Amino acid sequence: MNRDEIVRAVRRERRRTLALLRTLSPATFDTPTGLPGWRIREVVAHLITTDRASVLGLNLVPVLTSTERVERWNERQVAGWAHRPVPEQLSGLEAWGTRFARFAALLPAALYGLRMPTMYGPAPGGLLVWARAFDEWVHRQDIRRALGRPDEDVEVCDAAEVVFRATAAGMPRWSAAGTGRVEISLVGAVMPAWVFDLGARRAGPATSDAAPDARVEVPAPAFVMAASGRDSFDDLRERGALTINGERDPAVRLLGRIRVV
């Protein structure tokens, strides 16, 4: 959990989102996205209100308890910004993104590695900051999809790493997960594969110590979008975008439990 690298990732994602949005006409912000009831302007409002709440500590209880509370909280916040003029949304996105990045950079580096309760499970505090880069990447794809554009296939490693770490943090709370060691390898991402041990309910980067029972290969962008609930791992398998080699059952059980917001 390197504070400087995480803050750079958060800033980088916001710059890319702003670069995309600034090419759009104001009318385009009313385009519906795949998120029920959310147009592009609601997505932008969500990014602004999340940054604002993080800086002011308004969402501290949800992010330390459960993803369900976070999702409910998010839905309640967007109304205050969703109907504002587009220039005001863009200036708010830039201003609150800058404030959040500055806030994240001022947090003690030791806090990034300190294990604490999070919405994912016990995890280093830095994961909550890093999750902002994941959230930004996913929501930018929501916007791109609304515009009929393909998902980005570069610089997805931060988002994917958050999915791996958040899933690992939640594993100790899983019940009836069965057994089996499943390796997930992300195609197109320069990062190590991870092995998820269902019986031990822990995960980490793959080593050569023991062969997994199953290996999953999937393009990194498709993996992140399925993990965020935008797509289905089953659909990816049917289309041939996701392959399972070895024992299929533990791989299917693992994929069925991966859900990160």
Legacy VTK file of the C-alpha trace (Angstrom):
# vtk DataFile Version 3.0
C-alpha trace
ASCII
DATASET POLYDATA
POINTS 261 float
0.000 0.000 0.000
2.229 2.753 -1.319
0.578 6.088 -0.578
2.258 8.047 -3.365
1.439 5.449 -6.029
-2.185 5.245 -4.913
-2.604 9.028 -4.944
-1.060 9.190 -8.414
-3.540 6.553 -9.600
-6.485 8.527 -8.192
-5.308 11.729 -9.863
-4.615 9.965 -13.153
-8.123 8.481 -13.302
-9.771 11.835 -12.638
-7.733 13.513 -15.378
-8.896 10.895 -17.864
-12.526 11.289 -16.857
-12.356 15.055 -17.215
-10.630 14.723 -20.590
-13.511 12.537 -21.806
-16.312 14.687 -20.402
-14.892 17.924 -21.799
-15.337 16.589 -25.321
-19.105 16.175 -24.807
-21.862 18.672 -25.482
-24.090 19.662 -22.527
-27.019 17.815 -24.091
-25.008 14.592 -24.112
-24.915 14.618 -20.308
-28.600 13.606 -20.403
-27.730 10.330 -22.159
-28.930 7.314 -20.122
-26.288 4.889 -18.892
-26.627 1.209 -18.081
-27.141 2.098 -14.403
-30.886 2.207 -13.623
-32.107 5.793 -13.450
-28.657 7.291 -13.972
-27.743 9.454 -16.932
-24.184 10.610 -17.519
-24.914 13.594 -15.294
-25.879 11.295 -12.383
-22.608 9.420 -12.808
-20.721 12.705 -12.648
-22.741 13.750 -9.603
-21.814 10.476 -7.904
-18.101 11.063 -8.471
-18.360 14.592 -7.072
-20.399 13.679 -4.001
-18.169 10.729 -3.175
-15.067 12.920 -3.265
-16.800 15.600 -1.207
-18.066 13.134 1.373
-14.662 11.477 1.669
-12.920 14.785 2.316
-15.548 15.928 4.835
-15.968 12.514 6.461
-19.657 12.295 5.581
-19.501 8.708 4.312
-17.176 7.313 6.971
-19.727 4.983 8.572
-20.848 3.312 5.300
-17.318 2.724 3.983
-16.313 1.123 7.280
-19.297 -1.212 7.443
-20.684 -2.741 4.223
-20.938 -2.320 0.482
-24.738 -2.421 0.748
-24.740 0.682 2.953
-22.345 2.396 0.553
-24.630 1.697 -2.416
-27.685 3.038 -0.578
-25.740 6.102 0.526
-24.552 6.757 -3.020
-28.091 6.710 -4.391
-29.211 9.365 -1.892
-26.385 11.785 -2.647
-26.535 12.290 -6.403
-29.695 14.432 -6.470
-27.889 17.475 -5.097
-25.535 17.659 -8.087
-27.271 15.785 -10.891
-29.364 18.710 -12.147
-26.713 21.404 -11.978
-25.485 22.992 -15.231
-22.776 21.041 -17.000
-20.064 23.709 -16.490
-20.785 23.602 -12.760
-20.569 19.812 -12.762
-17.234 19.893 -14.559
-15.786 22.528 -12.240
-17.063 20.579 -9.235
-15.528 17.369 -10.558
-12.160 19.048 -10.958
-12.287 20.938 -7.655
-13.422 18.064 -5.432
-11.109 15.636 -7.204
-8.200 17.942 -6.411
-9.314 18.253 -2.793
-9.685 14.512 -2.394
-6.248 13.829 -3.873
-4.719 16.465 -1.590
-6.522 14.934 1.397
-5.304 11.450 0.455
-1.731 12.702 0.065
-1.802 14.242 3.547
-2.922 11.066 5.295
-0.033 9.426 7.195
1.701 6.795 5.081
1.420 4.363 7.996
-2.372 4.609 7.819
-2.305 3.104 4.323
-0.884 -0.122 5.715
-2.885 -0.195 8.947
-5.509 -2.958 8.963
-8.975 -1.726 9.861
-12.646 -2.556 9.275
-13.720 -1.633 5.740
-16.799 -2.221 3.618
-14.920 -5.155 2.050
-13.721 -6.702 5.295
-10.588 -6.170 7.428
-8.026 -4.599 5.099
-5.271 -1.979 4.972
-6.710 1.535 5.142
-5.079 2.405 1.844
-7.523 0.123 0.059
-10.340 2.611 0.728
-8.354 5.351 -1.025
-7.289 3.057 -3.847
-10.934 2.118 -4.357
-11.506 5.636 -5.670
-9.316 4.800 -8.692
-11.339 1.612 -9.220
-14.639 3.484 -8.920
-13.489 6.165 -11.340
-12.294 3.661 -13.936
-15.556 1.699 -13.806
-17.769 4.777 -14.022
-15.765 6.104 -16.953
-16.606 2.891 -18.764
-20.271 3.460 -17.827
-20.012 6.802 -19.620
-18.155 5.329 -22.593
-20.737 2.568 -22.972
-23.545 5.141 -22.895
-21.774 6.866 -25.782
-21.437 3.616 -27.718
-17.683 3.430 -27.167
-15.710 0.325 -26.192
-14.215 -0.205 -22.759
-10.699 1.065 -22.319
-8.102 -1.679 -22.499
-5.127 0.222 -21.066
-4.190 1.272 -17.530
-6.693 -1.066 -15.916
-4.225 -2.558 -13.441
-5.184 -0.333 -10.502
-8.859 -1.185 -10.849
-8.081 -4.900 -11.168
-5.740 -4.851 -8.179
-8.483 -3.304 -6.049
-10.860 -6.086 -7.103
-8.318 -8.744 -6.101
-7.553 -7.120 -2.754
-11.168 -6.302 -1.899
-12.213 -9.878 -2.705
-9.412 -11.244 -0.549
-10.485 -8.965 2.318
-13.999 -10.358 2.193
-13.064 -14.040 1.994
-12.833 -14.656 5.780
-16.546 -13.774 5.996
-17.569 -16.271 3.309
-19.520 -19.336 4.335
-20.117 -22.537 2.381
-17.504 -21.521 -0.189
-16.246 -25.081 -0.506
-12.632 -25.881 -1.256
-10.246 -25.483 -4.149
-7.434 -23.191 -5.242
-8.279 -20.978 -8.211
-5.807 -18.845 -10.126
-7.094 -15.791 -11.991
-4.892 -14.422 -14.751
-5.868 -11.143 -16.408
-5.045 -10.904 -20.089
-3.658 -7.542 -21.152
-2.724 -6.404 -17.644
0.892 -6.244 -16.558
0.366 -7.725 -13.109
0.782 -11.133 -11.474
-1.982 -13.694 -11.416
-3.678 -14.204 -8.067
-4.598 -17.482 -6.368
-7.762 -17.691 -4.266
-7.811 -20.545 -1.752
-11.475 -21.178 -1.021
-10.851 -23.674 1.774
-8.408 -21.434 3.643
-10.418 -18.328 2.611
-7.376 -16.296 1.690
-5.736 -15.046 -1.510
-2.579 -13.482 -2.852
-0.254 -13.275 -5.850
0.474 -16.643 -7.424
3.675 -18.458 -6.514
5.260 -21.661 -7.753
4.656 -23.464 -4.454
1.672 -25.522 -5.632
-0.390 -25.792 -8.785
-3.952 -24.453 -8.526
-6.963 -26.673 -9.075
-8.285 -24.321 -11.740
-6.982 -21.460 -13.842
-9.215 -18.633 -15.069
-8.093 -16.401 -17.929
-10.078 -13.284 -18.817
-9.293 -9.861 -20.317
-8.644 -7.380 -17.520
-11.332 -4.838 -18.538
-13.970 -7.564 -18.834
-12.995 -8.933 -15.421
-13.310 -5.548 -13.709
-16.651 -4.747 -15.330
-18.059 -8.151 -14.367
-16.726 -7.782 -10.823
-18.508 -4.434 -10.564
-21.802 -5.991 -11.654
-21.937 -4.388 -15.089
-21.530 -7.728 -16.845
-21.844 -11.394 -15.931
-19.019 -13.880 -15.581
-21.387 -16.516 -16.964
-21.961 -14.413 -20.077
-18.230 -13.954 -20.510
-17.805 -17.735 -20.380
-20.550 -18.304 -22.948
-18.936 -15.796 -25.316
-15.542 -17.414 -24.906
-14.025 -14.289 -23.348
-13.398 -16.165 -20.094
-11.836 -19.625 -20.011
-11.486 -22.108 -17.169
-8.822 -24.803 -17.252
-8.843 -27.535 -14.638
-11.635 -28.109 -12.133
-14.565 -25.961 -13.202
-16.592 -26.141 -9.980
-14.320 -24.155 -7.621
-13.730 -21.548 -10.339
-17.463 -21.069 -10.845
-18.027 -20.830 -7.091
-15.309 -18.185 -6.774
-16.516 -16.080 -9.676
-20.028 -16.184 -8.252
-18.806 -14.443 -5.119
-16.704 -11.697 -6.670
-18.594 -8.416 -6.372
-16.890 -5.093 -5.654
-18.414 -1.601 -5.532
LINES 1 262
261 0 1 2 3 4 5 6 7 8 9 10 11 12 13 14 15 16 17 18 19 20 21 22 23 24 25 26 27 28 29 30 31 32 33 34 35 36 37 38 39 40 41 42 43 44 45 46 47 48 49 50 51 52 53 54 55 56 57 58 59 60 61 62 63 64 65 66 67 68 69 70 71 72 73 74 75 76 77 78 79 80 81 82 83 84 85 86 87 88 89 90 91 92 93 94 95 96 97 98 99 100 101 102 103 104 105 106 107 108 109 110 111 112 113 114 115 116 117 118 119 120 121 122 123 124 125 126 127 128 129 130 131 132 133 134 135 136 137 138 139 140 141 142 143 144 145 146 147 148 149 150 151 152 153 154 155 156 157 158 159 160 161 162 163 164 165 166 167 168 169 170 171 172 173 174 175 176 177 178 179 180 181 182 183 184 185 186 187 188 189 190 191 192 193 194 195 196 197 198 199 200 201 202 203 204 205 206 207 208 209 210 211 212 213 214 215 216 217 218 219 220 221 222 223 224 225 226 227 228 229 230 231 232 233 234 235 236 237 238 239 240 241 242 243 244 245 246 247 248 249 250 251 252 253 254 255 256 257 258 259 260
